[in-house]
Amino acid sequence: MRAGWDIKVVQLGFIVLLLSACADMPEISQSALPAGYALMPGDEALWQRLTEAEQRRALAFLSDGSTIRSSLAGDY
């Protein structure tokens, strides 16, 4: 009977661990891909994975004629 209890406690711990990992994930925006810019292959999928802050930065880069990918590189 004790072994069954131990397995349930381990399973509960695993579930809590998974839920806490999900809570730390950045919020991903589902805003539409901006139109009117020259986009590269794969940009639509990349755009959907960006956080809202990353999307705002990417939009600033796009408006200056740069790319979404270049907006993800650090400032030098």
C-alpha positions as YAML, in Angstrom:
chain: A
units: angstrom
residues:
- id: 1
  name: MET
  ca: [0.00, 0.00, 0.00]
- id: 2
  name: ARG
  ca: [2.88, 2.38, 0.78]
- id: 3
  name: ALA
  ca: [4.41, 1.98, -2.72]
- id: 4
  name: GLY
  ca: [1.18, 3.18, -4.34]
- id: 5
  name: TRP
  ca: [1.26, 6.31, -2.15]
- id: 6
  name: ASP
  ca: [4.90, 7.03, -3.05]
- id: 7
  name: ILE
  ca: [4.16, 6.81, -6.78]
- id: 8
  name: LYS
  ca: [1.27, 9.28, -6.43]
- id: 9
  name: VAL
  ca: [3.47, 11.74, -4.53]
- id: 10
  name: VAL
  ca: [6.14, 11.50, -7.23]
- id: 11
  name: GLN
  ca: [3.53, 12.04, -9.95]
- id: 12
  name: LEU
  ca: [2.11, 15.04, -8.12]
- id: 13
  name: GLY
  ca: [5.61, 16.49, -7.74]
- id: 14
  name: PHE
  ca: [6.25, 16.02, -11.45]
- id: 15
  name: ILE
  ca: [3.00, 17.79, -12.35]
- id: 16
  name: VAL
  ca: [3.86, 20.72, -10.07]
- id: 17
  name: LEU
  ca: [7.32, 20.92, -11.64]
- id: 18
  name: LEU
  ca: [5.82, 21.04, -15.15]
- id: 19
  name: LEU
  ca: [3.32, 23.72, -14.18]
- id: 20
  name: SER
  ca: [5.99, 25.89, -12.57]
- id: 21
  name: ALA
  ca: [8.14, 25.61, -15.70]
- id: 22
  name: CYS
  ca: [5.22, 26.81, -17.82]
- id: 23
  name: ALA
  ca: [4.66, 29.79, -15.54]
- id: 24
  name: ASP
  ca: [8.18, 31.09, -16.28]
- id: 25
  name: MET
  ca: [7.72, 31.07, -20.05]
- id: 26
  name: PRO
  ca: [7.52, 34.49, -21.70]
- id: 27
  name: GLU
  ca: [4.16, 35.56, -22.99]
- id: 28
  name: ILE
  ca: [3.94, 35.00, -26.72]
- id: 29
  name: SER
  ca: [1.86, 37.43, -28.68]
- id: 30
  name: GLN
  ca: [-0.44, 36.33, -31.44]
- id: 31
  name: SER
  ca: [-0.54, 39.66, -33.28]
- id: 32
  name: ALA
  ca: [-0.64, 39.55, -37.03]
- id: 33
  name: LEU
  ca: [2.50, 39.61, -39.11]
- id: 34
  name: PRO
  ca: [3.05, 43.19, -40.30]
- id: 35
  name: ALA
  ca: [2.15, 43.84, -43.93]
- id: 36
  name: GLY
  ca: [3.94, 46.12, -46.35]
- id: 37
  name: TYR
  ca: [7.47, 45.06, -45.47]
- id: 38
  name: ALA
  ca: [9.93, 42.88, -47.35]
- id: 39
  name: LEU
  ca: [9.89, 39.66, -45.34]
- id: 40
  name: MET
  ca: [12.21, 36.69, -45.55]
- id: 41
  name: PRO
  ca: [11.21, 33.01, -45.83]
- id: 42
  name: GLY
  ca: [10.26, 31.71, -42.40]
- id: 43
  name: ASP
  ca: [9.48, 35.16, -40.96]
- id: 44
  name: GLU
  ca: [5.83, 34.32, -40.40]
- id: 45
  name: ALA
  ca: [6.67, 31.35, -38.16]
- id: 46
  name: LEU
  ca: [9.39, 33.36, -36.40]
- id: 47
  name: TRP
  ca: [6.99, 36.27, -35.79]
- id: 48
  name: GLN
  ca: [4.51, 34.00, -34.00]
- id: 49
  name: ARG
  ca: [7.21, 32.85, -31.54]
- id: 50
  name: LEU
  ca: [8.29, 36.37, -30.56]
- id: 51
  name: THR
  ca: [7.20, 38.01, -27.34]
- id: 52
  name: GLU
  ca: [5.29, 41.29, -27.58]
- id: 53
  name: ALA
  ca: [8.45, 43.27, -26.76]
- id: 54
  name: GLU
  ca: [10.41, 41.39, -29.43]
- id: 55
  name: GLN
  ca: [7.67, 42.10, -31.97]
- id: 56
  name: ARG
  ca: [7.77, 45.84, -31.20]
- id: 57
  name: ARG
  ca: [11.55, 45.83, -31.65]
- id: 58
  name: ALA
  ca: [11.27, 43.84, -34.88]
- id: 59
  name: LEU
  ca: [8.72, 46.33, -36.21]
- id: 60
  name: ALA
  ca: [11.13, 49.19, -35.53]
- id: 61
  name: PHE
  ca: [13.84, 47.32, -37.44]
- id: 62
  name: LEU
  ca: [11.48, 46.55, -40.33]
- id: 63
  name: SER
  ca: [10.46, 50.19, -40.61]
- id: 64
  name: ASP
  ca: [14.15, 51.10, -41.02]
- id: 65
  name: GLY
  ca: [14.58, 48.54, -43.83]
- id: 66
  name: SER
  ca: [16.18, 45.83, -41.70]
- id: 67
  name: THR
  ca: [14.98, 42.29, -40.94]
- id: 68
  name: ILE
  ca: [13.15, 40.56, -38.11]
- id: 69
  name: ARG
  ca: [16.17, 38.32, -37.51]
- id: 70
  name: SER
  ca: [18.50, 41.29, -37.15]
- id: 71
  name: SER
  ca: [16.22, 42.70, -34.46]
- id: 72
  name: LEU
  ca: [16.94, 39.62, -32.34]
- id: 73
  name: ALA
  ca: [20.71, 40.23, -32.30]
- id: 74
  name: GLY
  ca: [22.07, 42.14, -29.34]
- id: 75
  name: ASP
  ca: [23.05, 45.78, -29.53]
- id: 76
  name: TYR
  ca: [26.77, 46.28, -30.10]
...
